[in-house]
Amino acid sequence: MKKYLKLLCVGILVSLILVVTSVSGRAEPNLAQSHSKWMNTGESFRVSSFFFENELISGECANDCYDIDLTLYEANMQNAVAQDHGDTATPMVRAPYEGDFTLEVSMANCARTRGCRAWVSSEYGF
């Protein structure tokens, strides 16, 4: 009986560890703040932030959105340092170096007359 009780306790402990690990593993990416906006074709918005070298910045859109574009500028908006203007609803760019940048998100193709929601996020948050 004691042997079965020990096995049961060990099983419960292992189950709790797995639950805590899986919950914390899923919650971690949600700590990064994202930015979103409803836009019509031709509209855009900008977000200024600090990014680490090689940090991945991604965009996505929904509700009949077929294409958004990302352009990463130096903080002073003088030079574009990375861009993804491909025909995609999930563009990605990487910061070429550590520093302050301005990200421009442009709605290139939204089929809804009331607009489409687009959002951007990064590996470490804005």
N, C-alpha and C positions, 0 to 999 in steps of 0.2 A: 504494500500500500504506500509506504514512504517513497519507494522508488518511482511509482506512478505520479505521486504528488510533486516530486522533484522535476520529473519530465514535463509535467503540466506547467509548473512555474517557469521553467526554462523556455518552453514553447511560448508562453504569454510574454515573457521578457523579450524574446527575439521578435515576436510580432509587433510589440510596441516600438522597438528600435527601427524596424522596417517602416512602420507608419510614420514615425517622426522624420526619418531620413527622406522618405518620398515626399512628405508634405513640405519640408524645408527645401528640398530640391526643386519643387515646382514653384514655390513662393518667391524664391530668390530673383528670377528674371522680372517679376512684377514690381520689384522695388524701383526699377528704372522708370522715370517719368516720360510719358510720350506727349506729343502735341497733335491736336487734330482740328480740322475745320471743314465745314461744308463749302464746296466751291462749284462753280459752273466752269465749263470749258473756257480756257483763256485766263482764268483768275489764278492768283498765287498768294502765298503767305511766306513770311520769313521768321526764322527762329535764330537767335544768337546764343552761342554756348561755347564752352571750353571742351575740346576733345583731345584725347590722347593720341599719340602717333599710331597709325594703323587701326584706329577705332572704327568699327563698322557702324554706319548710319543707314537705316533702311526705311523705306516708305511702303505704304500699302493703301489701297482704296477699295471701297465696296459699293454696292447698289448701282449696278450698271456702269461702273467706272472701268475703262479699258486701258488708260494710260495716264500715269503721272510722271513728272520729271523732277529730278533732284539736281541742284547746282550748289556746290560748296564753295563759298568765297572766303578770302581773307577777311578778317574782322572789319577792315575799312571799306569793303565792297569793291576794291580796285581790281582784283584779279580772281578769276575762277580757278580753283586749284584741283577740283574733281567734279565730275558730272556723270549722270546716267540719264540720257535723253532717248534711250531705246524705247521701243514700242512695248511697254510692260506696265502692269499694275503693281509690280513689286520691285521698284528700283533700289539699288544699293550703291553707296560710295564709301570710301575710306579716307579718313583724315591723313594727309601725307606727312604731317609732323604734329607735335604737341603744341597747342595754342588756342587762341580765341578765333572763332569762325562765325560766319552767318550762313545759314542753310536756307535756300529758297526752294519751296515746294510749289510746282506749277501743275495745274490740272490741264492735261493735254487733250483728253477725250472722255467726256462724261455724257452718257446717253440720256440721262434724266433731265427734264426741264427744270426741276426743282433743285438740281445740284446733286453732287456725290460727296460722301465723306472721305477725306484723306487723312492719314495720320503718319507720323514719323517717330522713330525711336532710335536709340543707340545702345551699344553694349553696356555703357556705364551710366546712362541717363543724361538728361539735359540739365 
